[in-house]
Amino acid sequence: MDRLFSPDGEQALVAAVRNRPLLAFDFDGTLAPIVARPDDARVPAPVARRLQRLAASLPLAVITGRAVDDARRRLPFEPWRVVGNHGAEIEGAARAAWVHAAIEPARQCLQANAGRLRDSGVWVEDKGASIALHYRLAPDREAALAAITLALAGLPKHLEVFGGKMVTNIVAAGAPDKGQALAALVAECGASTAVFFGDDVNDEPVFDTALPHWLTVRVGLDDPGTRARYVLDSLADLPRALDLMLEAIKATR
């Protein structure tokens, strides 16, 4: 993996920003530290101030696994767009009824196993177009994963399951992912390129499908197989990356 904070990485980031890209960021683990209780997640003030300045100069989007309404109320700055549910829910667009309906069999499976999941410390979050099974607070995470596996054993093939950082996600097969969402936003705003920061499994579709002139960054060194072009060592390095972008914008004026 090539680090963003290297001569090549910094030069690539500055060059991308000077081409007036769409800037896009995941939320949890990228803009906000991952916390034990998802409802406690907040964007640190130093990051929020920099993002507000960036959003005043370039189109800036947040693409998250959270529902749009949930993500929006946690943003102490004004992004151009918010996309939720791993790419399936675009702010301001009509809700895709088929995506919500497709999740219904998962709800039935989870309801039938509600007691087992609860006793294992699994918290079920139904976000409409996707469902998240959180087990970060489970006293025995292996037992929690076993309970999740058992509960989802009867899911129909039109549903997809993928992991994350102490979470298992359920989405409808064929629903837009983050990679498709970012491509749609680039087309909508007419940007010539894109810069994307993410940190988890559901960000890999962006890294996998990014065009050669896009710049993608994974936050954290936990996945040596990531397809991101560059990596940041940790979320603590994000303010420095944002400052590089702000300096590049200033230099072009």
C-alpha positions as CSV (number, residue, x, y, z in Angstrom):
1,M,0.0,0.0,0.0
2,D,1.3,3.5,-0.8
3,R,0.9,6.0,1.9
4,L,-0.8,9.3,1.1
5,F,1.8,11.2,3.1
6,S,4.7,10.5,0.7
7,P,6.1,12.7,-2.0
8,D,4.0,10.9,-4.6
9,G,0.9,10.8,-2.6
10,E,0.9,14.4,-1.6
11,Q,1.6,15.5,-5.1
12,A,-1.3,13.3,-6.4
13,L,-3.7,14.8,-3.9
14,V,-2.7,18.4,-4.7
15,A,-3.0,17.7,-8.4
16,A,-6.4,16.2,-8.0
17,V,-7.7,19.1,-5.9
18,R,-6.4,21.6,-8.5
19,N,-8.6,19.9,-11.1
20,R,-11.7,20.8,-8.9
21,P,-12.9,17.3,-8.0
22,L,-16.0,16.1,-6.2
23,L,-14.8,15.4,-2.7
24,A,-16.5,12.4,-1.0
25,F,-16.1,10.9,2.4
26,D,-17.5,7.9,4.4
27,F,-18.7,8.8,7.9
28,D,-18.0,6.3,10.6
29,G,-14.3,5.6,10.9
30,T,-13.4,8.3,8.3
31,L,-15.0,11.6,9.5
32,A,-16.0,10.4,12.9
33,P,-14.2,7.9,15.2
34,I,-15.9,4.6,15.6
35,V,-17.5,4.4,19.0
36,A,-19.1,1.6,21.1
37,R,-22.6,3.0,20.5
38,P,-23.3,4.2,17.0
39,D,-25.6,6.9,18.3
40,D,-22.7,8.6,20.0
41,A,-20.7,9.2,16.8
42,R,-19.7,12.8,16.1
43,V,-17.4,14.6,13.7
44,P,-14.6,16.3,15.7
45,A,-14.7,20.1,15.6
46,P,-11.2,20.4,13.9
47,V,-12.4,18.1,11.1
48,A,-15.7,19.8,10.8
49,R,-14.2,23.3,10.4
50,R,-11.9,22.1,7.6
51,L,-14.8,20.3,5.8
52,Q,-16.9,23.4,6.0
53,R,-14.2,25.4,4.3
54,L,-13.7,22.7,1.6
55,A,-17.5,22.6,1.0
56,A,-17.4,26.3,0.3
57,S,-15.1,25.8,-2.6
58,L,-15.8,22.3,-4.0
59,P,-18.8,20.0,-4.2
60,L,-18.5,17.7,-1.1
61,A,-20.5,14.6,-0.4
62,V,-20.8,12.1,2.4
63,I,-21.5,8.5,1.4
64,T,-22.3,6.4,4.4
65,G,-23.8,3.1,5.5
66,R,-26.1,5.1,7.8
67,A,-29.5,6.3,6.7
68,V,-29.5,9.8,5.2
69,D,-31.5,11.4,8.0
70,D,-29.3,9.9,10.7
71,A,-26.1,11.0,8.9
72,R,-27.3,14.5,8.1
73,R,-28.1,15.3,11.8
74,R,-24.5,14.4,12.7
75,L,-22.9,16.7,10.2
76,P,-21.9,20.1,11.7
77,F,-21.2,21.4,8.2
78,E,-23.2,21.6,5.0
79,P,-22.3,19.1,2.4
80,W,-23.5,19.2,-1.2
81,R,-25.1,15.7,-1.0
82,V,-25.5,12.9,1.5
83,V,-25.9,9.3,0.3
84,G,-27.0,6.7,2.8
85,N,-27.5,2.9,3.1
86,H,-24.2,2.0,1.4
87,G,-25.2,3.9,-1.7
88,A,-28.8,2.9,-2.0
89,E,-30.4,6.1,-0.6
90,I,-29.6,9.4,-2.3
91,E,-30.6,12.5,-0.5
92,G,-33.5,14.3,-2.2
93,A,-34.3,11.3,-4.5
94,A,-37.5,9.3,-4.3
95,R,-37.1,6.2,-2.2
96,A,-36.8,3.0,-4.2
97,A,-39.7,1.0,-2.9
98,W,-38.4,-2.2,-4.2
99,V,-35.2,-1.9,-2.1
100,H,-37.2,-1.5,1.1
101,A,-39.5,-4.4,0.1
102,A,-36.6,-6.7,-0.7
103,I,-35.3,-6.4,2.8
104,E,-38.6,-7.7,4.3
105,P,-37.6,-11.4,4.4
106,A,-34.6,-10.4,6.5
107,R,-36.8,-8.6,9.0
108,Q,-38.9,-11.8,9.3
109,C,-35.7,-13.9,10.0
110,L,-34.5,-11.4,12.5
111,Q,-37.8,-11.2,14.3
112,A,-37.9,-15.0,14.5
113,N,-34.5,-15.0,16.2
114,A,-34.9,-11.8,18.2
115,G,-34.5,-13.4,21.5
116,R,-31.3,-15.3,20.6
117,L,-29.8,-12.1,19.0
118,R,-30.7,-10.0,22.0
119,D,-29.3,-12.5,24.5
120,S,-26.0,-12.6,22.5
121,G,-25.6,-8.8,22.7
122,V,-26.5,-8.1,19.1
123,W,-28.3,-4.9,18.3
124,V,-30.4,-4.8,15.2
125,E,-30.6,-1.5,13.3
126,D,-33.2,-1.4,10.5
127,K,-32.3,1.5,8.2
128,G,-35.1,0.9,5.7
129,A,-32.9,0.1,2.7
130,S,-30.5,-2.0,4.7
131,I,-30.1,-3.6,8.1
132,A,-27.1,-3.6,10.4
133,L,-26.4,-6.2,13.1
134,H,-24.0,-4.6,15.6
135,Y,-22.1,-6.8,18.0
136,R,-19.3,-4.4,19.3
137,L,-20.8,-4.5,22.8
138,A,-21.5,-8.2,22.9
139,P,-19.8,-9.9,25.9
140,D,-18.8,-12.8,23.6
141,R,-18.3,-11.7,20.0
142,E,-17.8,-15.2,18.7
143,A,-21.1,-16.2,20.2
144,A,-22.7,-13.1,18.8
145,L,-21.4,-13.9,15.3
146,A,-22.7,-17.5,15.6
147,A,-26.1,-16.1,16.6
148,I,-26.1,-13.8,13.5
149,T,-25.0,-16.7,11.2
150,L,-27.9,-18.9,12.5
151,A,-30.4,-16.1,12.2
152,L,-29.5,-15.3,8.6
153,A,-29.2,-19.0,7.5
154,G,-32.6,-18.8,5.7
155,L,-32.2,-15.6,3.8
156,P,-33.3,-15.7,0.2
157,K,-30.7,-15.3,-2.6
158,H,-31.9,-11.8,-3.5
159,L,-30.3,-10.5,-0.3
160,E,-26.6,-10.0,0.3
161,V,-24.7,-10.1,3.5
162,F,-21.3,-8.5,4.1
163,G,-19.2,-7.7,7.2
164,G,-17.7,-4.6,8.6
165,K,-16.1,-3.3,11.8
166,M,-18.1,-5.3,14.4
167,V,-21.2,-5.2,12.2
168,T,-22.9,-7.5,9.7
169,N,-24.9,-5.8,7.0
170,I,-27.8,-6.9,4.9
171,V,-28.7,-5.3,1.6
172,A,-30.7,-6.1,-1.5
173,A,-28.8,-7.6,-4.3
174,G,-28.8,-5.1,-7.2
175,A,-29.2,-2.0,-4.9
176,P,-26.6,0.7,-5.8
177,D,-23.4,0.5,-3.8
178,K,-21.0,3.3,-2.9
179,G,-19.0,3.0,-6.1
180,Q,-22.2,3.4,-8.2
181,A,-23.3,6.3,-6.0
182,L,-20.1,8.1,-6.3
183,A,-20.1,7.8,-10.1
184,A,-23.6,9.2,-10.2
185,L,-22.6,12.1,-8.1
186,V,-19.6,12.9,-10.3
187,A,-21.9,12.9,-13.3
188,E,-24.5,15.1,-11.6
189,C,-22.1,17.8,-10.5
190,G,-20.0,17.7,-13.7
191,A,-16.7,17.3,-11.9
192,S,-13.7,16.1,-13.9
193,T,-12.5,13.8,-11.2
194,A,-13.2,12.6,-7.7
195,V,-11.4,12.2,-4.3
196,F,-12.8,9.7,-1.9
197,F,-11.8,8.7,1.6
198,G,-13.2,5.5,3.3
199,D,-12.2,2.9,5.8
200,D,-14.3,-0.2,5.6
201,V,-15.6,-3.1,3.6
202,N,-18.5,-1.1,2.1
203,D,-16.0,1.4,0.7
204,E,-14.1,-1.2,-1.3
205,P,-16.7,-0.9,-4.2
206,V,-15.4,2.7,-4.7
207,F,-11.8,1.6,-4.6
208,D,-12.5,-1.3,-7.0
209,T,-14.3,0.8,-9.6
210,A,-12.6,4.1,-9.4
211,L,-11.4,5.5,-12.7
212,P,-7.6,5.8,-13.1
213,H,-7.7,9.6,-12.6
214,W,-9.7,9.4,-9.4
215,L,-7.9,9.5,-6.1
216,T,-9.0,7.0,-3.4
217,V,-7.7,6.8,0.1
218,R,-8.3,4.1,2.8
219,V,-8.1,5.4,6.4
220,G,-6.3,2.8,8.5
221,L,-3.8,0.0,7.8
222,D,-6.1,-2.9,8.8
223,D,-6.6,-4.2,5.3
224,P,-3.4,-4.8,3.3
225,G,-5.6,-6.1,0.4
226,T,-7.5,-2.8,-0.1
227,R,-7.8,-1.6,-3.6
228,A,-7.5,2.1,-2.5
229,R,-4.7,4.0,-4.3
230,Y,-3.3,5.4,-1.0
231,V,-3.7,4.9,2.7
232,L,-3.7,7.1,5.8
233,D,-2.2,5.5,8.9
234,S,-5.2,6.5,11.0
235,L,-8.2,8.9,11.3
236,A,-5.9,11.2,13.3
237,D,-4.1,12.0,10.1
238,L,-7.2,13.3,8.3
239,P,-6.9,17.0,9.4
240,R,-3.4,17.1,7.8
241,A,-4.9,15.7,4.5
242,L,-7.7,18.2,4.6
243,D,-5.1,21.0,5.1
244,L,-3.3,19.9,2.0
245,M,-6.5,20.2,0.0
246,L,-7.2,23.6,1.5
247,E,-3.7,24.8,0.6
248,A,-4.1,23.5,-3.0
249,I,-7.4,25.4,-3.4
250,K,-5.8,28.5,-2.0
251,A,-2.8,28.2,-4.4
252,T,-5.1,28.0,-7.5
253,R,-6.9,31.3,-6.7
